[in-house]
Amino acid sequence: MVPVREGTNVGIVDSPLKIVTPITLEGSVVRLEPIQREHIGTFWEVAGHALDDIFEWFPYRLKTREDFQLMVEKAFDEQRRGESVVFATIERGSGRVIGSTRFMNIDRVNRRVEIGSTWIVPAWQRTAVNTEAKYLMLRHAFEAWKCMRVELKTDALNQRSRNAILRLGAKEEGTLRRHLITWTGRVRDTVYFSILDSEWPEVKARLEARLGGRVSSKDI
């Protein structure tokens, strides 16, 4: 490690992230398991009846089983390149697959990751599932990987997602205007948020209070 002068806002330069996979993260209501190709059919089965509700704000197309197959194959490609760690979201009480989420845009040298591409079937939206899943991922990023920064982003028009990210304790950083072209041809502005390692203790305490002490310490 290389120390820097006091008074600068640069921290201590540490070694790159060491990410060991596979990873399973388990809480009280949710378990995040490594994605498998078998999940293609399961994802389609649980989400196919509510595609417009679930994927309204996704920039890429998810309308057919073939789209889900492409999504999963792309996830495996990203994992092979070391860019992502992708999970199936399991509701522990029933053992049912109810969605997916991932670490993405992994930057080992600069010790940062993004949490995103999250979707949950309608019956489990606005429950403890998403909060606990985010808590487990943030805890792993900051405490196991020793990240300096975790990023989240969303479509500028998706106010519900923006509010949910702020409730996690993330700070809004700004908007990338005309950031990308969605599959419908709409040009999207993207709002970026982050949580820093120095902010994690306070964010962690707030999330644990929201979850009522139900979270587990089990990371596999």
C-alpha positions in Angstrom: 0.0 0.0 0.0 1.2 3.5 -0.8 0.2 6.3 1.7 -0.5 9.8 0.4 -0.2 13.2 1.9 -2.6 14.2 4.6 -5.0 16.8 3.5 -5.6 15.4 0.0 -8.9 13.7 -0.7 -7.1 10.7 -2.1 -7.1 7.6 0.1 -4.6 4.8 0.4 -3.8 3.0 -2.8 -4.5 -0.7 -2.2 -4.2 -3.9 -4.2 -6.9 -4.8 -6.8 -10.1 -6.5 -5.8 -9.8 -10.2 -5.3 -13.1 -11.8 -6.4 -13.5 -15.5 -5.8 -16.5 -17.2 -7.4 -19.0 -18.9 -7.1 -20.7 -16.8 -4.4 -24.0 -17.5 -2.6 -25.4 -14.7 -0.3 -28.1 -15.7 2.1 -30.3 -13.7 4.4 -33.6 -14.4 6.2 -36.0 -13.9 3.3 -33.8 -14.2 0.3 -30.9 -16.2 -1.1 -28.8 -15.1 -4.0 -27.5 -18.1 -5.9 -25.1 -18.2 -8.9 -27.1 -18.1 -12.2 -27.4 -21.4 -14.2 -28.5 -22.0 -17.7 -31.4 -23.9 -16.2 -32.7 -20.5 -15.0 -33.6 -19.5 -18.6 -36.8 -21.5 -18.5 -37.5 -20.6 -14.8 -37.1 -16.9 -15.4 -39.5 -17.1 -18.4 -42.0 -19.1 -16.3 -42.1 -16.7 -13.4 -41.8 -13.4 -15.4 -43.5 -14.1 -18.7 -47.0 -13.1 -17.5 -45.8 -9.6 -16.4 -43.1 -8.5 -18.8 -44.3 -4.9 -19.2 -44.5 -4.4 -15.4 -41.2 -6.0 -14.6 -39.0 -4.8 -17.5 -40.6 -1.4 -18.4 -37.3 0.4 -17.7 -34.8 -2.1 -19.0 -32.8 -0.7 -21.9 -32.7 -4.1 -23.7 -35.6 -6.2 -25.0 -37.1 -8.9 -22.8 -40.3 -10.0 -24.6 -39.8 -13.6 -25.5 -38.1 -16.8 -24.1 -35.4 -16.3 -26.7 -34.7 -12.8 -25.2 -34.3 -14.5 -21.8 -31.9 -17.0 -23.3 -29.8 -14.2 -24.8 -29.8 -12.4 -21.5 -28.5 -15.4 -19.6 -25.9 -16.2 -22.3 -24.7 -12.6 -22.1 -24.4 -13.0 -18.4 -22.2 -16.0 -18.7 -20.0 -14.1 -21.3 -19.6 -11.2 -18.9 -18.8 -13.6 -16.0 -16.1 -15.3 -18.2 -14.6 -11.9 -18.8 -14.6 -11.1 -15.1 -17.0 -8.2 -15.6 -20.1 -9.5 -13.7 -21.2 -11.9 -11.0 -24.8 -12.8 -11.7 -27.4 -14.2 -9.3 -30.8 -15.8 -9.3 -32.9 -14.4 -6.5 -34.6 -17.1 -4.4 -37.4 -16.5 -1.9 -36.2 -18.7 1.0 -39.6 -19.6 2.4 -40.8 -21.2 -0.8 -37.5 -21.9 -2.5 -39.0 -20.2 -5.6 -36.9 -18.2 -8.1 -38.4 -14.7 -8.1 -35.9 -12.6 -10.0 -32.3 -11.8 -10.7 -29.6 -9.3 -9.8 -25.9 -8.9 -10.3 -22.6 -7.2 -9.6 -21.5 -5.6 -12.9 -19.0 -3.3 -14.5 -16.5 -4.7 -12.0 -13.3 -2.5 -11.9 -10.7 -4.4 -9.9 -8.0 -1.9 -10.2 -10.1 1.0 -9.0 -11.9 -1.2 -6.4 -15.4 -0.4 -7.5 -18.5 -2.4 -8.7 -22.0 -1.6 -9.8 -25.1 -3.4 -8.5 -27.8 -3.5 -11.2 -29.9 -5.4 -13.7 -32.2 -6.2 -10.8 -35.7 -7.5 -11.4 -38.3 -9.1 -9.1 -41.7 -10.6 -10.0 -44.6 -8.4 -8.9 -45.8 -10.5 -6.0 -42.5 -9.8 -4.2 -42.0 -6.2 -5.2 -42.3 -3.7 -2.3 -41.4 -6.4 0.2 -38.2 -7.0 2.2 -36.8 -9.0 -0.7 -35.1 -6.2 -2.6 -33.9 -4.4 0.5 -32.3 -7.5 1.9 -30.8 -8.5 -1.4 -29.1 -5.1 -1.7 -27.9 -5.3 1.9 -26.3 -8.7 1.3 -24.6 -7.4 -1.9 -23.4 -4.2 -0.3 -22.1 -6.0 2.7 -20.2 -8.4 0.5 -18.8 -5.6 -1.7 -17.5 -3.5 1.2 -16.6 -6.2 3.8 -15.5 -9.2 1.7 -14.1 -7.5 -1.4 -13.1 -4.2 0.4 -14.6 -2.0 -2.4 -14.0 1.7 -2.2 -17.2 2.5 -4.0 -20.5 0.8 -5.1 -22.5 2.4 -8.0 -26.1 2.1 -8.9 -27.9 3.7 -11.8 -31.4 4.0 -13.3 -33.4 5.6 -16.0 -34.0 9.2 -15.2 -37.8 8.7 -15.8 -38.0 5.8 -13.4 -38.9 7.7 -10.3 -39.8 4.7 -8.2 -36.3 3.2 -8.7 -34.7 6.5 -8.0 -36.5 6.8 -4.7 -35.7 3.2 -3.8 -32.0 3.8 -4.4 -32.0 6.9 -2.2 -33.8 4.9 0.5 -30.8 2.5 0.6 -28.7 5.5 1.6 -27.0 6.1 -1.7 -26.0 9.6 -2.8 -27.3 10.9 -6.1 -24.3 12.1 -8.2 -25.7 13.4 -11.4 -27.3 12.6 -14.7 -25.6 11.4 -17.9 -27.7 13.1 -20.6 -28.6 11.2 -23.8 -26.7 8.3 -22.3 -27.9 5.4 -24.3 -30.5 4.3 -26.8 -33.0 1.8 -25.5 -34.4 -1.1 -27.5 -37.5 0.9 -28.3 -35.4 3.7 -29.8 -35.9 6.1 -26.9 -32.8 8.1 -25.9 -32.4 7.6 -22.2 -30.9 9.9 -19.6 -29.3 7.9 -16.8 -29.0 9.0 -13.1 -26.0 7.7 -11.2 -25.8 7.0 -7.4 -23.0 5.7 -5.2 -22.2 4.5 -1.7 -18.6 4.9 -0.5 -16.7 2.7 1.9 -16.6 5.6 4.4 -20.4 5.8 4.2 -21.1 2.0 4.6 -21.2 1.8 8.4 -24.0 4.3 8.6 -25.8 2.8 5.6 -25.4 -0.7 7.0 -26.9 0.4 10.4 -29.9 2.0 8.7 -30.6 -1.0 6.5 -30.3 -3.4 9.4 -32.8 -1.3 11.3 -35.2 -1.4 8.3 -34.8 -5.2 8.1 -35.4 -5.6 11.8 -32.4 -7.7 12.6 -33.5 -10.5 10.3 -30.4 -10.7 8.2 -28.0 -13.6 8.3 -24.2 -13.5 8.5 -23.9 -16.4 6.0 -21.9 -15.7 2.9 -20.7 -18.7 0.9 
